[in-house]
């Protein structure tokens, strides 16, 4: 059996939360990250008939947030998560990748993947902590900017709190809106922040506590050192450091 990844299916309309494991056959086929996001996106869009009938701002459009198998471990370049949904920009596939500390905190809080369905009646946010999820009112948060919202959530929930949030653009369904964590880490492609705003969801808050177990720590540590050295000597990485992702 491959690692048992935990997925939460959260219906904001009726408040139902189902926490289960991702089936072994799916894990072997897609591993994690974007691959599993695509499998679940296809499943939930097709569950309602013809996916072409589901607009990006339709409550039936799932917002899926997924981390990879190595996220939150000592592996290099493994701090990222993918956000997927039908895109309000293109009308078809929306998928964006984001760095920062949220993905590791989500996994340490007990979750590899979130499938967010429906629409909350009032502005809300999710709290992930110790393998449990709560849907809480976003009183005082709606209308705040990215940094302010994160600061408020950290003050309320304590040290170690990491959040992925939307700002006023996402709340107002601006079709290019991002989901952000930290000061500059953005899931900026495809308008995923607008999809989150259409669900009346201001933020996802994670309080990580559990260590992510690694089967062969020495092997992973050796691979990390090798990859870090390779990256330092890479011409592409040196240019990326100067001009950023437009290079790609």
Backbone bond lengths (Angstrom), bond angles and torsions (degrees), N, CA, C in turn:
res aa  C-N    CA-C-N  psi(-1)  N-CA   C-N-CA  omega(-1)  CA-C   N-CA-C  phi
1 X - - - 1.466 - - 1.525 109.60 -
2 X 1.347 116.06 134.61 1.449 121.83 174.62 1.532 108.46 -78.34
3 X 1.325 117.09 167.60 1.465 122.37 178.87 1.523 111.85 -48.23
4 X 1.321 117.70 134.45 1.459 122.06 179.32 1.524 110.12 -86.45
5 X 1.321 115.97 104.01 1.464 121.43 -179.04 1.525 109.88 -86.64
6 X 1.316 115.85 140.08 1.455 121.64 -177.87 1.522 110.52 -95.43
7 X 1.318 116.10 132.07 1.461 122.21 177.36 1.517 109.04 -123.30
8 X 1.317 116.03 140.16 1.462 121.40 176.09 1.517 108.75 -116.38
9 X 1.336 116.82 127.40 1.455 122.18 174.51 1.521 106.78 -103.59
10 X 1.328 115.61 114.83 1.464 122.24 -171.61 1.523 108.64 -114.27
11 X 1.311 117.09 117.71 1.459 121.78 176.83 1.528 108.32 -101.60
12 X 1.319 115.70 107.09 1.465 120.31 -176.44 1.519 111.96 -71.99
13 X 1.324 117.62 -21.36 1.467 120.60 -177.88 1.524 111.18 -68.39
14 X 1.329 116.35 -48.30 1.468 118.86 -177.55 1.533 113.40 -110.09
15 X 1.342 116.77 -1.00 1.462 120.25 177.20 1.508 115.00 80.10
16 X 1.335 117.98 5.20 1.460 120.56 -179.73 1.525 110.80 -73.72
17 X 1.322 116.77 134.11 1.462 122.87 178.29 1.520 108.25 -127.52
18 X 1.320 115.67 122.13 1.465 121.14 178.79 1.523 108.39 -114.96
19 X 1.316 117.08 123.37 1.462 122.39 -179.79 1.526 108.23 -113.29
20 X 1.324 116.52 124.95 1.452 120.83 -176.72 1.524 109.76 -150.72
21 X 1.331 116.27 -177.23 1.469 121.45 177.42 1.519 110.30 -100.55
22 X 1.323 115.77 146.65 1.450 121.20 174.10 1.531 107.83 -72.08
23 X 1.322 118.51 130.30 1.471 120.41 -177.69 1.529 112.52 -56.36
24 X 1.316 114.97 145.95 1.461 121.44 -176.36 1.530 112.49 -58.58
25 X 1.335 116.47 -38.49 1.469 119.08 -178.75 1.526 111.98 -66.28
26 X 1.333 117.35 -34.44 1.461 120.37 176.62 1.524 111.45 -70.09
27 X 1.323 116.09 -40.29 1.466 119.69 177.97 1.520 110.74 -60.43
28 X 1.321 116.76 -43.41 1.469 119.84 -179.05 1.532 111.33 -68.61
29 X 1.322 116.87 -32.44 1.465 120.22 -177.65 1.523 112.46 -77.56
30 X 1.346 117.17 -37.40 1.465 120.19 -170.87 1.528 114.56 -120.30
31 X 1.340 118.00 -16.16 1.471 125.29 177.32 1.525 113.48 70.47
32 X 1.323 119.08 -53.74 1.461 119.85 -177.81 1.505 109.89 163.43
33 X 1.346 117.02 -162.85 1.447 121.39 174.68 1.515 112.98 53.53
34 X 1.325 115.34 -135.83 1.456 121.10 -175.62 1.528 112.33 -63.50
35 X 1.331 117.19 -36.60 1.456 119.69 -177.02 1.516 112.59 -57.48
36 X 1.329 117.22 -51.36 1.458 120.33 178.87 1.526 111.58 -67.14
37 X 1.343 117.05 -35.42 1.467 119.30 176.23 1.523 110.77 -55.94
38 X 1.352 116.26 -43.86 1.456 119.91 -178.50 1.526 111.39 -65.17
39 X 1.328 116.61 -39.97 1.464 120.06 179.68 1.529 110.74 -62.17
40 X 1.334 116.87 -44.24 1.460 120.10 -179.34 1.525 112.01 -73.40
41 X 1.330 117.49 -35.15 1.460 120.23 177.08 1.534 110.35 -60.97
42 X 1.309 115.87 -46.75 1.475 120.84 178.19 1.527 110.69 -59.62
43 X 1.326 116.07 -44.92 1.472 120.55 -178.09 1.524 111.39 -60.88
44 X 1.325 117.58 -48.91 1.464 119.99 -173.84 1.520 112.42 -75.72
45 X 1.327 118.54 -30.04 1.459 119.65 174.57 1.525 110.78 -68.98
46 X 1.328 116.50 -38.56 1.466 120.44 -179.42 1.530 112.29 -75.96
47 X 1.313 117.30 -18.54 1.469 120.28 -177.49 1.524 111.94 -64.09
48 X 1.330 116.63 -19.42 1.470 120.42 -177.65 1.529 112.49 -106.01
49 X 1.325 117.25 16.84 1.456 120.06 -179.37 1.519 110.97 102.98
50 X 1.314 116.48 -133.11 1.455 121.96 -177.97 1.528 109.77 -76.25
51 X 1.344 119.09 115.61 1.463 120.94 -178.71 1.523 113.44 -58.56
52 X 1.335 117.43 -22.79 1.460 120.48 -179.07 1.522 112.19 -68.27
53 X 1.309 117.38 -14.76 1.458 121.72 179.07 1.527 112.56 -85.73
54 X 1.336 116.90 -3.84 1.467 121.04 -175.82 1.526 109.54 -104.72
55 X 1.318 116.13 110.82 1.455 122.33 176.69 1.527 109.88 -72.85
56 X 1.329 116.40 158.99 1.472 120.04 -179.37 1.520 112.60 -59.41
57 X 1.336 117.32 -30.81 1.463 120.60 -178.35 1.527 112.81 -97.13
58 X 1.310 116.23 7.49 1.463 121.47 174.54 1.528 108.51 -70.29
59 X 1.332 118.95 135.23 1.470 120.17 177.77 1.527 113.50 -56.49
60 X 1.330 117.06 -20.47 1.465 120.14 179.75 1.531 112.34 -78.09
61 X 1.322 117.59 -11.73 1.462 120.91 176.80 1.523 108.83 -73.04
62 X 1.321 119.40 116.67 1.472 119.99 -178.20 1.520 111.46 -77.66
63 X 1.302 116.37 142.41 1.463 122.35 170.47 1.526 106.04 -106.24
64 X 1.322 116.64 117.62 1.464 121.20 -171.91 1.522 109.83 -117.41
65 X 1.309 115.74 128.23 1.464 121.92 179.56 1.514 107.77 -121.40
66 X 1.342 116.70 120.65 1.451 120.18 -174.61 1.517 113.24 -137.36
67 X 1.311 115.51 142.99 1.466 122.39 176.28 1.526 109.30 -107.09
68 X 1.326 115.90 165.06 1.455 121.24 178.66 1.515 112.31 -90.53
69 X 1.317 116.36 172.44 1.464 121.59 -177.60 1.523 112.90 -63.70
70 X 1.334 117.76 -29.44 1.466 121.10 -176.66 1.522 112.95 -97.01
71 X 1.322 117.22 -4.19 1.459 120.81 -177.85 1.525 111.02 -59.54
72 X 1.328 114.97 131.65 1.460 120.41 178.31 1.512 114.40 85.53
73 X 1.336 116.80 2.24 1.463 120.38 175.78 1.532 108.69 -100.27
74 X 1.325 116.26 -174.64 1.461 120.79 178.96 1.529 112.71 -76.23
75 X 1.321 117.41 -3.18 1.469 120.31 -179.98 1.525 110.25 -61.24
76 X 1.332 118.18 138.84 1.465 120.25 179.62 1.520 111.76 -72.37
77 X 1.321 115.78 150.35 1.466 122.37 177.30 1.527 112.56 58.22
78 X 1.318 116.37 32.97 1.470 119.82 -176.69 1.524 111.03 -122.47
79 X 1.335 115.80 40.04 1.467 119.64 -178.42 1.520 111.29 -109.51
80 X 1.332 117.41 18.63 1.455 119.38 -167.38 1.535 112.59 -110.29
81 X 1.334 114.26 163.93 1.461 120.85 174.81 1.526 109.15 -139.54
82 X 1.333 115.35 157.74 1.457 121.89 177.54 1.521 110.23 -110.11
83 X 1.325 115.39 142.25 1.462 122.21 174.33 1.524 107.63 -118.36
84 X 1.332 116.58 129.10 1.459 120.89 -174.11 1.529 110.93 -135.47
85 X 1.328 114.76 145.46 1.465 122.31 176.55 1.519 107.02 -174.01
86 X 1.323 116.54 175.51 1.469 118.42 167.28 1.523 107.42 -68.89
87 X 1.327 116.43 133.69 1.462 121.26 -172.26 1.526 112.30 -85.37
88 X 1.347 117.67 132.15 1.468 119.72 172.99 1.524 112.25 -73.32
89 X 1.321 117.64 -16.50 1.468 120.65 178.85 1.519 111.79 -80.31
90 X 1.321 116.44 -49.47 1.470 120.35 -175.24 1.524 113.04 -99.21
91 X 1.326 116.68 -20.86 1.456 120.75 -174.80 1.513 113.01 82.18
92 X 1.336 116.77 -4.70 1.463 120.07 178.59 1.525 109.05 -123.97
93 X 1.322 117.80 -130.27 1.456 120.15 -171.96 1.524 112.05 -69.42
94 X 1.313 115.77 128.34 1.454 122.20 171.59 1.516 109.25 -118.12
95 X 1.325 116.88 124.94 1.462 120.37 -179.83 1.518 108.55 -152.45
96 X 1.327 116.32 130.45 1.453 120.13 -177.78 1.517 109.65 -140.01
97 X 1.324 115.71 149.84 1.459 122.76 -176.11 1.520 109.21 -116.45
98 X 1.333 116.74 142.13 1.462 120.20 -173.91 1.528 110.60 -141.54
99 X 1.332 115.48 142.51 1.456 121.48 176.84 1.517 112.19 -97.49
100 X 1.328 116.20 -153.65 1.465 120.64 -178.47 1.511 112.24 93.78
101 X 1.325 116.51 -157.90 1.462 122.28 -173.83 1.528 113.72 -109.02
102 X 1.346 117.00 -1.89 1.461 118.18 -175.10 1.520 112.75 -66.60
103 X 1.337 117.09 -42.98 1.470 119.93 -175.70 1.526 111.61 -60.32
104 X 1.334 116.65 -44.14 1.463 120.24 178.36 1.525 110.81 -63.59
105 X 1.330 116.51 -41.11 1.466 119.92 179.49 1.520 111.11 -64.91
106 X 1.334 117.01 -38.50 1.470 121.01 177.92 1.518 110.65 -61.21
107 X 1.330 116.33 -45.30 1.466 119.28 179.69 1.528 111.32 -67.39
108 X 1.313 116.91 -40.96 1.464 119.48 179.94 1.526 111.60 -68.85
109 X 1.333 116.08 -23.05 1.465 119.60 174.82 1.525 111.66 -79.08
110 X 1.355 115.59 -9.39 1.460 118.94 173.16 1.511 116.05 115.35
111 X 1.362 117.66 10.41 1.456 118.90 -173.64 1.532 111.55 -133.32
112 X 1.332 115.37 131.40 1.458 121.58 175.57 1.518 112.09 -91.98
113 X 1.324 115.30 -27.22 1.464 118.96 -172.99 1.522 110.25 -153.97
114 X 1.345 115.71 142.04 1.454 122.53 176.07 1.527 108.49 -121.94
115 X 1.328 117.06 132.34 1.462 122.35 170.70 1.523 106.09 -114.74
116 X 1.331 116.13 113.50 1.462 121.45 -173.73 1.519 108.60 -107.58
117 X 1.331 115.77 119.10 1.455 122.71 -175.26 1.526 110.08 -117.19
118 X 1.334 116.01 162.31 1.450 121.28 172.22 1.513 113.85 75.46
119 X 1.326 115.45 -161.21 1.463 122.44 179.37 1.519 108.69 -146.75
120 X 1.325 116.34 129.78 1.463 120.31 178.50 1.531 109.86 -69.66
121 X 1.310 116.20 146.44 1.470 120.28 179.81 1.524 110.81 -65.67
122 X 1.339 115.73 -38.27 1.469 121.15 179.73 1.527 108.72 -128.16
123 X 1.343 117.69 160.03 1.474 119.90 177.40 1.529 111.32 -51.68
124 X 1.333 115.88 129.95 1.459 121.89 -172.83 1.525 109.93 -140.72
125 X 1.333 115.31 171.34 1.460 120.92 168.88 1.509 109.04 -144.93
126 X 1.333 115.58 161.57 1.463 121.77 -179.86 1.517 109.58 -103.51
127 X 1.323 115.81 139.81 1.459 122.07 173.00 1.518 108.75 -116.48
128 X 1.338 116.19 120.25 1.462 123.50 178.07 1.521 107.74 -106.32
129 X 1.329 116.43 121.59 1.461 119.27 -176.64 1.526 110.01 -159.58
130 X 1.343 115.34 125.66 1.474 121.21 174.73 1.531 112.74 53.40
131 X 1.332 116.54 43.83 1.452 120.47 176.74 1.515 114.83 75.24
132 X 1.329 117.51 10.94 1.462 121.64 179.65 1.522 109.81 -124.07
133 X 1.334 115.51 155.17 1.460 121.26 179.55 1.527 108.97 -129.72
134 X 1.331 115.34 132.87 1.460 121.33 176.05 1.523 109.29 -120.75
135 X 1.331 117.00 142.34 1.455 122.72 172.11 1.524 106.97 -100.82
136 X 1.333 116.34 115.95 1.456 121.42 -172.43 1.527 110.83 -119.80
137 X 1.346 117.80 151.98 1.468 120.50 179.30 1.525 111.01 -69.56
138 X 1.330 115.15 140.99 1.469 120.50 -178.67 1.526 111.00 -95.49
139 X 1.339 116.20 38.27 1.461 120.66 178.73 1.530 109.62 -58.52
140 X 1.322 116.91 129.22 1.457 121.12 179.02 1.506 114.30 83.09
141 X 1.327 117.62 -10.81 1.466 121.56 179.82 1.530 112.27 -97.19
142 X 1.344 115.56 -36.55 1.464 119.31 -176.98 1.528 109.64 -63.02
143 X 1.296 116.40 129.21 1.456 121.24 -178.04 1.511 113.82 98.00
144 X 1.339 117.45 -11.96 1.462 120.31 179.69 1.524 111.05 -82.12
145 X 1.320 115.13 156.65 1.461 120.72 177.07 1.526 110.09 -80.41
146 X 1.321 115.29 170.87 1.464 122.47 -171.81 1.532 112.56 -54.53
147 X 1.308 117.10 -55.87 1.475 120.64 -174.99 1.516 110.65 -65.55
148 X 1.334 116.47 -42.49 1.469 120.29 179.94 1.523 111.43 -60.31
149 X 1.324 116.52 -43.09 1.467 120.44 179.79 1.525 111.04 -62.73
150 X 1.332 116.47 -43.87 1.462 119.74 179.45 1.528 111.41 -63.82
151 X 1.328 116.46 -40.49 1.471 120.27 179.46 1.523 110.99 -63.77
152 X 1.320 116.36 -42.06 1.466 119.89 178.93 1.522 111.31 -62.93
153 X 1.324 116.16 -42.12 1.460 119.97 -178.50 1.523 111.66 -68.15
154 X 1.324 116.96 -37.78 1.461 119.78 177.74 1.525 110.63 -67.46
155 X 1.327 116.74 -39.72 1.463 120.37 178.14 1.527 111.05 -64.01
156 X 1.316 116.55 -34.92 1.466 120.29 -177.64 1.519 112.30 -78.11
157 X 1.342 117.20 -40.11 1.459 120.52 -171.36 1.530 113.63 -105.53
158 X 1.325 117.93 -5.47 1.450 119.86 171.36 1.515 115.40 97.06
159 X 1.340 113.81 173.90 1.458 121.00 -179.47 1.522 110.12 -60.13
160 X 1.325 115.28 147.15 1.450 120.07 -178.78 1.513 113.63 89.05
161 X 1.339 116.52 -3.19 1.454 121.00 178.15 1.527 110.18 -77.96
162 X 1.319 116.78 129.48 1.458 122.42 175.71 1.524 107.31 -127.74
163 X 1.329 116.57 136.15 1.459 118.56 -176.29 1.516 111.76 -132.51
164 X 1.322 115.19 150.40 1.460 123.91 170.82 1.520 105.86 -111.73
165 X 1.329 117.13 122.57 1.464 120.73 -168.48 1.529 111.04 -133.98
166 X 1.337 114.26 165.07 1.457 120.58 169.77 1.526 108.40 -114.94
167 X 1.330 115.09 157.14 1.451 121.13 175.47 1.520 110.69 -102.71
168 X 1.335 117.03 -166.55 1.468 121.13 179.90 1.526 114.05 -57.40
169 X 1.335 117.86 -30.49 1.469 119.10 -179.84 1.527 110.69 -66.11
170 X 1.320 117.16 -41.98 1.458 120.09 176.74 1.511 111.94 -65.87
171 X 1.328 116.70 -41.06 1.463 120.94 179.07 1.524 111.52 -60.44
172 X 1.338 115.74 -34.57 1.465 121.26 -177.08 1.530 112.98 -96.16
173 X 1.332 115.60 13.45 1.466 123.17 172.96 1.528 113.48 60.83
174 X 1.335 115.70 35.92 1.463 119.34 170.77 1.523 107.10 -66.68
175 X 1.317 117.27 125.00 1.463 121.31 -165.26 1.523 114.50 -69.98
176 X 1.317 118.35 -8.90 1.462 120.60 176.78 1.536 111.58 -106.79
177 X 1.329 117.97 9.30 1.465 121.69 -173.40 1.523 112.03 -62.97
178 X 1.335 114.95 144.28 1.462 122.27 -178.22 1.525 111.21 -103.39
179 X 1.318 115.25 163.72 1.466 123.24 164.57 1.517 105.71 -104.35
180 X 1.321 117.37 132.01 1.461 119.83 -173.88 1.526 112.08 -127.46
181 X 1.330 114.39 152.75 1.460 121.74 173.01 1.515 107.88 -140.09
182 X 1.330 117.59 140.64 1.455 119.43 -172.29 1.521 110.01 71.17
183 X 1.332 116.50 -160.93 1.462 120.56 -177.42 1.520 113.71 -87.18
184 X 1.328 117.24 -24.30 1.460 117.15 -172.82 1.532 114.78 -144.68
185 X 1.323 117.58 5.88 1.466 119.94 178.98 1.523 109.26 -88.38
186 X 1.329 115.88 119.07 1.456 119.99 -173.83 1.521 112.40 -130.29
187 X 1.335 115.25 134.62 1.457 120.90 162.50 1.526 103.93 -85.77
188 X 1.338 115.79 87.07 1.450 121.12 -163.89 1.510 115.94 -100.51
189 X 1.304 118.52 -3.38 1.468 119.97 -177.06 1.521 111.47 -101.07
190 X 1.328 115.77 143.64 1.463 120.71 169.21 1.510 116.50 84.17
191 X 1.351 118.24 -1.57 1.455 119.89 177.63 1.511 115.16 74.97
192 X 1.327 116.86 33.14 1.463 120.12 -177.71 1.534 112.18 -65.67
193 X 1.336 116.62 -27.00 1.465 119.45 176.32 1.514 112.22 -66.25
194 X 1.340 116.65 -33.83 1.462 120.49 177.70 1.527 110.83 -69.44
195 X 1.331 117.04 -38.30 1.465 120.09 176.36 1.527 109.77 -62.52
196 X 1.323 116.34 -42.38 1.468 120.76 178.13 1.530 110.28 -62.36
197 X 1.336 116.15 -41.96 1.462 119.94 178.30 1.517 112.44 -64.97
198 X 1.333 117.09 -34.95 1.466 120.51 179.35 1.521 111.71 -65.25
199 X 1.314 116.69 -18.93 1.463 122.13 178.84 1.536 111.74 -93.94
200 X 1.346 116.15 6.13 1.460 121.18 -176.63 1.525 111.26 59.14
201 X 1.318 115.92 34.56 1.465 121.45 -177.65 1.526 108.95 -111.78
202 X 1.311 116.43 112.86 1.468 121.48 -176.97 1.513 112.22 -82.42
203 X 1.327 117.81 -38.52 1.462 119.83 -171.55 1.520 111.12 -157.54
204 X 1.323 113.86 158.91 1.460 122.40 168.83 1.516 106.05 -123.06
205 X 1.301 116.39 120.65 1.460 122.54 -173.45 1.532 108.88 -111.50
206 X 1.321 116.25 130.91 1.468 120.51 179.46 1.519 109.85 -124.47
207 X 1.313 114.62 135.42 1.467 121.08 172.65 1.514 107.08 -118.93
208 X 1.325 114.71 98.70 1.453 119.98 -176.45 1.514 112.09 -79.69
209 X 1.316 116.47 140.83 1.450 119.41 178.76 1.512 113.61 -139.20
210 X 1.337 117.08 -30.75 1.452 121.11 -173.82 1.523 111.99 -86.84
211 X 1.321 115.83 139.38 1.460 120.64 174.74 1.527 109.34 -74.85
212 X 1.319 116.16 139.18 1.461 121.00 178.20 1.527 108.25 -88.06
213 X 1.310 116.02 116.75 1.455 120.63 -174.24 1.541 111.14 -73.08
214 X 1.310 115.35 141.24 1.467 122.40 177.60 1.519 107.75 -121.42
215 X 1.327 117.17 132.51 1.466 121.28 -174.82 1.533 112.56 -69.57
216 X 1.326 117.30 -42.19 1.468 121.26 -175.69 1.533 109.31 -128.19
217 X 1.321 115.56 80.88 1.462 120.56 -173.65 1.524 112.43 -62.30
218 X 1.326 117.21 -42.42 1.465 119.84 -177.95 1.526 111.48 -63.90
219 X 1.330 115.88 -41.19 1.461 119.87 178.49 1.521 110.76 -63.80
220 X 1.323 116.79 -45.15 1.461 120.86 -179.64 1.522 111.23 -64.89
221 X 1.341 115.39 -37.74 1.474 119.31 179.18 1.531 110.53 -64.99
222 X 1.328 117.00 -41.06 1.466 120.55 178.77 1.524 111.21 -65.65
223 X 1.332 116.77 -40.65 1.460 120.47 177.19 1.525 111.30 -64.67
224 X 1.315 115.92 -35.83 1.466 120.01 179.12 1.520 110.80 -63.25
225 X 1.327 116.43 -46.29 1.465 120.30 179.75 1.524 110.71 -61.14
226 X 1.335 116.26 -44.37 1.469 120.35 179.75 1.527 111.00 -62.01
227 X 1.330 116.29 -45.59 1.459 118.72 -177.45 1.524 111.37 -66.83
228 X 1.324 116.96 -38.33 1.462 119.76 178.17 1.525 110.74 -61.25
229 X 1.315 116.66 -41.70 1.470 120.14 178.16 1.526 111.21 -65.33
230 X 1.339 115.92 -42.64 1.469 119.86 178.34 1.523 111.33 -61.45
231 X 1.329 115.80 -41.12 1.458 119.52 -178.57 1.530 111.79 -68.02
232 X 1.318 116.38 -38.93 1.463 119.79 179.71 1.525 111.49 -62.01
233 X 1.317 116.71 -31.06 1.457 121.19 -178.01 1.531 113.28 -93.37
234 X 1.328 116.72 0.31 1.462 120.58 -176.37 1.529 110.96 -80.43
235 X 1.321 117.01 129.57 1.467 121.59 177.33 1.529 110.58 -64.08
236 X 1.351 116.40 -38.89 1.460 120.04 -178.75 1.524 110.62 -62.60
237 X 1.331 117.13 -43.58 1.467 120.51 -179.77 1.520 110.51 -63.52
238 X 1.315 117.56 -38.20 1.464 120.89 179.31 1.530 111.04 -62.94
239 X 1.336 116.34 -40.77 1.467 119.68 177.81 1.534 110.72 -71.10
240 X 1.327 116.81 -39.61 1.472 120.21 176.64 1.521 111.03 -56.22
241 X 1.324 116.09 -38.89 1.449 120.06 179.95 1.531 113.15 -63.07
242 X 1.331 115.72 -24.42 1.464 120.06 -178.62 1.531 112.20 -92.63
243 X 1.338 117.27 -43.78 1.465 119.33 -172.21 1.528 113.92 -113.09
244 X 1.342 118.30 -10.58 1.461 120.73 177.53 1.512 113.33 79.50
245 X 1.325 114.95 -165.97 1.467 120.45 -172.71 1.525 115.87 -66.93
246 X 1.366 121.36 -16.09 1.466 117.76 173.40 1.539 113.59 -53.73
247 X 1.351 116.71 -25.66 1.463 120.12 176.00 1.520 111.29 -54.73
248 X 1.344 116.88 -36.00 1.457 120.50 -173.54 1.533 112.02 -74.61
